Amino acid sequence: GIKVEVDLDEWTATIQKAANKNTDGLLGAVPGLIDSTGLIPTKALTRVAPTVYVRGNAPFEINSGKDLQGKKVAVLKSVYIVDQFLKPFRDNLESVETLDALEMMKMVFEGKVDAAVGLNLHSYFIDQYLLFGVKPVFFSHEHQRPFGVGIRSDWPEFVSIVNKGLDAIGENRLQ
């Protein structure tokens, strides 16, 4: 009997809404973000990793973050694990911040950037929006984190309800 609505907005605005309790939670966040916004984490839904996307015909290889140096790279703004992954290389690449993942992926598709750094789950956009030729080429397992839901701190009962639902679905089905 619980009605759940998904409010779509650009990521930084969504984070601010969650921190100000103008929304009831974040659907999909890493533990550090959940903690910093004062939310209570649910059980993890999956794991996410910073992922580099390029066009299939790119004239270069990406085998590590270091290979992004000297490249023009689209980056989804305010994604903590992506920022941590890029931190050692930020001064040696041209970073183009985007407000949403689809915009970032389209920039790669259209050849406006050499690469994009987002999350592994952003590969969803390739098939969904027919961005053929864009492909994930590097996953940073070192920066991989659990990914779950953060719920308002004044709703601990709802966290319990969500966790029971996740248990009922089962880890294999969630993956």
N, C-alpha and C positions, 0 to 999 in steps of 0.2 A: 503493500500500500504506500510505499514511499515514492514520491514523484521526484525524479532527478532530471534536471535540465543542464545542458552543457552550454556555457557562455563562451563563445569564441571571440577572441580579441588578440591583439599583438601581445607577445610574451611578456615584455616588461610591464605593460599595463595590467596584465593578468596577475603577475607577481605582486604588484602594488595593491591590487584589489584584495588579494588574499591576506596580505600583511595588515590591511586596514579593516578586515572582516566585512568587506563589501561583496565578497563571494564566500561560499561555504567551504571551499577547498581548492586544491590543485589536482587535476587529473594528470598525473605523470610528472614526477619530480624526483630528484635525487635527495638522499637524506640531508645533506648540507643545506640545500635550499629550503626543505621542509622545516628544518630547525631554525634557520635564519628568519623565516617569516612567522615563526611562533605557532606553527601548525603541529598536529600530532600525526605521526606516520602510520599508515596501514602496513600490512605485510606487502612485500615487494611483488609487483606484477611480473616483472622480468628484469633483465639487466641491460644497460645501455653502455655504449662505448663511443667515444669520438671516432668519426668515420670521415675519410677523405673521398670525395666524389670528383671524377673527371669525365671528360668526353672519351669515348672509346678510341678515337683517333688521335688522342693527345700525343705530341711528339716528345714526351718525357715519361719517366716512370716515377711512381711514388712508392717507396718502400719504407719510409719513416717520415716523421714530421719534419725532419731536417731537409728532406727533398722539396719542401714547400718554399724554401728560401729563394728569393728572387722572383717569386710568382705572385700574380694577382689572385687573391683568395677571398671568396665570399664567406662570411661568417655570420651565423645567427647570433644576434645580440643577446647578451645576458644569460648565456648557457654556461654555467660554472665549469663543468668538466671539459668543455671545448676550450674555454679560456685557459684552464690549467694545462691542457695539452699543448696549446700554442704559445704559452708564456716564454719558453726558451727561444722561440723563433720569431716572435712578434716584430722585433726591430729589423728583421731582414726579409720581410715580405710586405706586399701592399695589401692591407686588409680593407675589405669593403663590408661594412656591417649591414645586415638586413634585419627587418622586423619580423619576417616569417620564413619558415622553412621552404615553402613553395617558391617564394621569390628567389631564395638562394639557389635552389635547384634549377630554376628557369635560367638564371644567369649563366650557369655552366652549360646548359643545353644551347643557349643562344651564342655562346662563345664570348660573352662579355667578361668572363673571368677564366683563369686557367684551371681553378679547382674550387671546391666548396668544402668546408669542414662543418659538419653537423653531427647528427647521431645516427647510429645504425638503423633506427626505425624510420628515418627519413627516406630510405630506399622505397618505401610505400609510394611516394610521389612519382617514381619513375613509371610504373605501370598505370597508376591512377590517372595521370595527366599526359600519358604517351610521350614521355621524355626519353624516347629511344636513343641509345647511344651514350647516355649518361650511365656510369656504373661506379659502384663502390670499389676502391682499390686498396685501401688500407684501413685497418681497425686498430685502435690503440687499446690493446688488452690491459696495459698497465694502468690506464685511466678509467677502466670499466667500473661501473657503479650499479647498485640496485636501483630500481626505478619503480615508484609506487604512487600512492595517493596521499596527500596531506589534507587533514580535516581540521577545521577550526578548533582551537584549544578548549572552547567551552562546550564542545559536543563529544566528549569521550565515549558516550554510548553509541554514537554513530560509527566511530572507529571499530568498535566491537562488532557491530552489525556488518560492516563492510568486510572485516576479517573473516567472519563466519561465512559470508557469501563466497569469498575467495577460496576458502577451504572446501566449500561444497563444489565449486567449479573444478578445483584440482589443478595442481601445477602443470601437468601435461597439457591440459586443455588451454590453460592460460598462455603457454608457450606457443 
